[in-house]
Amino acid sequence: GIEKKTAAEIRVVVRHGKHWSERKLSARQVAEREFIVLGMTKTKAGTGILVFILVGERKFELLADHGILKVLPETYWEDLAGRLSSHFSNDKFFHGLTTSLAEIGEILESKLPPTESNPDEFPNDLIEE
């Protein structure tokens, strides 16, 4: 997968809705909490990326830690969010997600290649709630 070709740690979380305690939070706030709960802020070089999708609200957030933002600035993530939003609004959920993940992997392969000791710091499974 993507993580063998780059030093980034990518997690995908698909949630059908917010938890009761999160009902007053924005999708961004829920994603930021999830980023912390998953330990994404604890990667050795700040290379965590979270793709967070709230299916029930038809919203998503892309979060990248400081090590990623050094090589892919916020404007890149805003552009990617626009493309992903277009896919989602055309009911091309799976295609949009896989295309976006492939693009992230391709770009980071050159901008943030794996180190000699490239530990896989997190499980590579999709988280669905």
C-alpha positions as CSV (number, residue, x, y, z in Angstrom):
1,G,0.0,0.0,0.0
2,I,0.7,3.7,0.2
3,E,2.6,3.5,3.5
4,K,5.3,1.3,2.1
5,K,6.2,4.0,-0.4
6,T,6.2,7.0,2.0
7,A,6.9,7.9,5.5
8,A,3.3,9.1,6.0
9,E,0.8,7.3,8.3
10,I,-2.7,7.4,6.8
11,R,-5.9,6.5,8.5
12,V,-9.4,6.4,7.0
13,V,-12.4,6.7,9.4
14,V,-15.9,6.3,8.1
15,R,-18.6,7.2,10.6
16,H,-22.3,6.9,9.9
17,G,-23.0,9.8,12.4
18,K,-21.7,11.7,15.3
19,H,-21.7,10.2,18.8
20,W,-24.3,11.8,21.1
21,S,-21.7,13.7,23.0
22,E,-20.5,15.2,19.7
23,R,-23.8,16.5,18.4
24,K,-23.0,20.1,18.9
25,L,-19.5,19.9,17.3
26,S,-18.7,20.6,13.6
27,A,-17.4,17.8,11.4
28,R,-14.0,19.5,11.6
29,Q,-14.1,19.5,15.4
30,V,-15.1,15.8,15.5
31,A,-12.3,14.9,13.0
32,E,-9.8,16.8,15.1
33,R,-10.8,14.9,18.2
34,E,-10.6,11.6,16.3
35,F,-7.1,12.6,15.1
36,I,-6.0,12.9,18.7
37,V,-7.9,9.8,20.0
38,L,-6.3,7.7,17.3
39,G,-2.8,8.9,18.4
40,M,-2.2,10.5,15.0
41,T,-0.3,13.4,16.7
42,K,2.2,10.9,18.1
43,T,4.0,9.8,14.9
44,K,7.7,10.3,15.1
45,A,7.9,13.0,12.4
46,G,4.4,14.4,12.5
47,T,3.4,12.5,9.4
48,G,-0.2,11.6,10.3
49,I,-3.0,12.0,7.8
50,L,-6.7,11.4,8.6
51,V,-9.4,11.1,6.0
52,F,-12.5,11.4,8.2
53,I,-16.0,10.8,6.6
54,L,-19.3,11.5,8.3
55,V,-21.6,9.6,5.9
56,G,-24.9,10.5,7.6
57,E,-24.1,14.2,7.3
58,R,-22.5,13.9,3.8
59,K,-19.4,15.6,5.2
60,F,-15.7,14.8,5.3
61,E,-12.5,16.3,6.6
62,L,-8.8,15.9,5.6
63,L,-6.4,16.4,8.4
64,A,-2.6,16.4,8.1
65,D,0.0,16.8,10.8
66,H,2.9,19.3,10.8
67,G,5.4,17.0,9.0
68,I,3.0,16.5,6.1
69,L,2.1,20.2,5.9
70,K,5.8,21.0,5.4
71,V,5.8,19.1,2.1
72,L,2.1,19.5,1.2
73,P,0.7,22.9,2.3
74,E,-2.9,23.6,3.3
75,T,-3.7,24.8,-0.2
76,Y,-3.1,21.3,-1.5
77,W,-5.5,19.8,1.0
78,E,-8.1,22.4,0.1
79,D,-7.8,21.6,-3.6
80,L,-8.0,17.8,-2.9
81,A,-11.1,18.4,-0.7
82,G,-12.7,20.2,-3.6
83,R,-12.1,17.3,-6.0
84,L,-13.2,14.7,-3.4
85,S,-16.4,16.8,-2.7
86,S,-17.1,16.7,-6.4
87,H,-16.8,12.9,-6.5
88,F,-19.0,12.5,-3.4
89,S,-21.7,14.8,-4.8
90,N,-21.8,12.7,-7.9
91,D,-22.3,9.6,-5.7
92,K,-18.9,8.3,-6.6
93,F,-17.9,7.7,-3.0
94,F,-15.6,4.7,-3.5
95,H,-14.0,6.1,-6.7
96,G,-13.4,9.5,-5.0
97,L,-11.8,7.9,-1.9
98,T,-9.5,5.5,-3.8
99,T,-8.5,8.2,-6.3
100,S,-7.7,10.7,-3.6
101,L,-5.7,8.1,-1.5
102,A,-3.7,7.1,-4.6
103,E,-3.0,10.7,-5.4
104,I,-1.8,11.4,-1.8
105,G,0.5,8.3,-2.0
106,E,1.9,9.2,-5.4
107,I,2.8,12.8,-4.3
108,L,4.2,11.8,-0.9
109,E,6.3,9.0,-2.5
110,S,8.5,11.8,-4.0
111,K,8.1,14.5,-1.3
112,L,8.2,12.3,1.8
113,P,9.9,9.0,0.9
114,P,10.2,6.2,3.5
115,T,13.2,6.3,5.8
116,E,15.4,3.2,6.3
117,S,13.5,2.4,9.5
118,N,10.0,3.1,8.2
119,P,7.9,1.8,11.0
120,D,4.2,1.2,10.4
121,E,3.1,3.1,13.4
122,F,-0.7,2.4,13.1
123,P,-2.9,-0.4,11.8
124,N,-3.8,-0.1,8.1
125,D,-7.4,-1.0,8.5
126,L,-10.4,1.1,7.6
127,I,-12.2,2.3,10.8
128,E,-16.0,2.1,10.4
129,E,-18.5,3.1,13.1
